[in-house]
Amino acid sequence: MAWTAHVLTLFPEVFPGPLGASLAGAGLDKGLWTLSVTDIRNFATNRHRSVDDTPYGGGGGMVLRPDVVDAALETAKRAQPAAKAVYLTPRGRPLCQDLARALVAAEGLILLCGRYEGVDERVLEKHALSEVSVGDYVLSGGELAAMVVVDSVVRLLPGVMGNAASPKEESFGSGFGGLLLEHPHYTRPAVWQGRAVPAELQNGHHAEIRAWRRRQAEAMTQARRPDLWRVYSGEDDTGGRET
């Protein structure tokens, strides 16, 4: 059975969006993974199809009702009892490559997309949802975040990426210990507008090429992501970034 992403959202029309193109879209067309999208509003119980209400304690915005979200989650779990349920939220665990590798090992995902001020905490507690964030910023809803999570995961599925070596040398790939940013890339022509491809990449010596790429990855990480560099270099032995 193909790995499945089941998205619960108030805006099902935005899917598959980018997930229907490029590597993810080709994998979807080939049946290497499947996408299921459910409209949370289908589980509203009144004639106005209301899914939210005002928050206890006051404040602006609305909160998604626990009864409506619970019904949507229960239906999704019946369809995929072994899937991992995830809530997309800025307060969640930061998405990183290690987490993507862990999620691809799960038997599919159920992704709850919040809206407004969020989801009633009680339904999150009942279903023990894993909370995941795609960055320290606030989006209008969880749909874009769900697409980011799914794309980061499905590209790791067998057969989705054409070159099996590619994931190893990407930023955070296993080729450099999972902590370095990716080295620069070059293609033809060898000289473009007076800028030449580094000689190390043109000599065909694989050991020298790999050493050059590592040096470049190390320099780029040290300059742009000092937090990762401290972990990689051993300056920070606490583990640094969350995984």
Long-range contacts (C-beta under 8 A, 24 or more apart in sequence): 2-31, 2-32, 2-33, 2-34, 3-32, 3-33, 3-34, 3-104, 3-107, 3-108, 3-154, 3-157, 4-33, 4-34, 4-35, 4-36, 4-80, 4-83, 4-108, 4-109, 5-33, 5-34, 5-35, 5-36, 5-108, 5-109, 5-111, 5-146, 5-150, 5-153, 5-154, 6-36, 6-37, 6-38, 6-76, 6-79, 6-80, 6-83, 6-108, 6-109, 6-110, 6-111, 7-35, 7-36, 7-37, 7-38, 7-111, 7-113, 7-143, 7-146, 7-150, 8-38, 8-40, 8-69, 8-72, 8-73, 8-76, 8-110, 8-111, 8-112, 8-113, 9-37, 9-38, 9-39, 9-40, 9-113, 9-141, 9-142, 9-143, 9-146, 10-39, 10-40, 10-41, 10-51, 10-113, 10-115, 10-141, 11-113, 11-141, 11-143, 12-37, 12-38, 12-39, 14-143, 15-143, 15-147, 17-147, 18-147, 18-151, 19-147, 19-150, 19-151, 19-154, 23-154, 23-155, 23-160, 23-161, 24-150, 24-151, 24-154, 24-155, 24-160, 26-160, 27-154, 27-155, 27-157, 27-159, 27-160, 28-154, 30-159, 32-154, 32-157, 32-158, 32-159, 32-160, 33-154, 33-157, 33-160, 35-150, 36-79, 38-72, 38-75, 38-76, 40-64, 40-68, 40-69, 40-72, 42-72, 43-68, 43-69, 43-71, 43-72, 43-75, 44-68, 52-115, 52-116, 55-117, 59-117, 60-117, 61-116, 61-117, 62-116, 62-117, 63-116, 63-117, 63-118, 63-119, 63-120, 64-114, 64-115, 64-116, 64-118, 64-119, 64-120, 65-120, 66-119, 66-120, 66-122, 66-123, 66-126, 69-112, 69-119, 69-120, 69-123, 70-123, 70-126, 70-127, 72-112, 73-110, 73-112, 73-123, 73-127, 76-110, 77-110, 77-127, 80-107, 80-108, 80-110, 82-107, 82-108, 83-107, 83-108, 83-109, 83-110, 84-108, 84-109, 84-110, 84-130, 85-109, 85-110, 85-112, 85-127, 85-128, 85-129, 85-130, 86-110, 86-111, 86-112, 86-129, 86-130, 86-131, 86-132, 86-149, 87-111, 87-112, 87-114, 87-119, 87-124, 87-129, 87-130, 87-131, 87-132, 87-142, 88-112, 88-113, 88-114, 88-131, 88-132, 88-133, 88-134, 88-142, 88-145, 88-146, 88-149, 89-114, 89-118, 89-131, 89-132, 89-133, 89-142, 90-133, 90-135, 90-136, 90-137, 90-138, 91-131, 91-133, 92-130, 92-131, 92-132, 92-133, 93-130, 93-131, 93-132, 93-133, 93-242, 94-132, 94-133, 94-134, 94-135, 94-241, 94-242, 95-132, 95-133, 95-134, 95-135, 95-148, 95-149, 95-152, 96-172, 96-241, 96-242, 96-243, 97-152, 97-171, 97-172, 97-173, 97-178, 98-172, 98-178, 98-243, 99-132, 99-243, 100-149, 100-152, 100-153, 100-156, 101-156, 103-149, 103-153, 104-153, 104-154, 104-156, 104-157, 109-149, 109-150, 109-153, 111-142, 111-146, 111-149, 111-150, 112-142, 113-141, 113-142, 113-143, 113-145, 113-146, 114-141, 114-142, 115-140, 115-141, 115-142, 169-213, 176-214, 176-217, 177-232, 179-221, 179-228, 179-231, 179-232, 179-240, 180-214, 180-217, 180-218, 180-220, 180-221, 180-228, 180-232, 181-217, 181-220, 181-221, 181-224, 181-225, 181-228, 182-217, 182-220, 183-212, 183-213, 183-214, 183-216, 183-217, 183-220, 184-216, 184-220
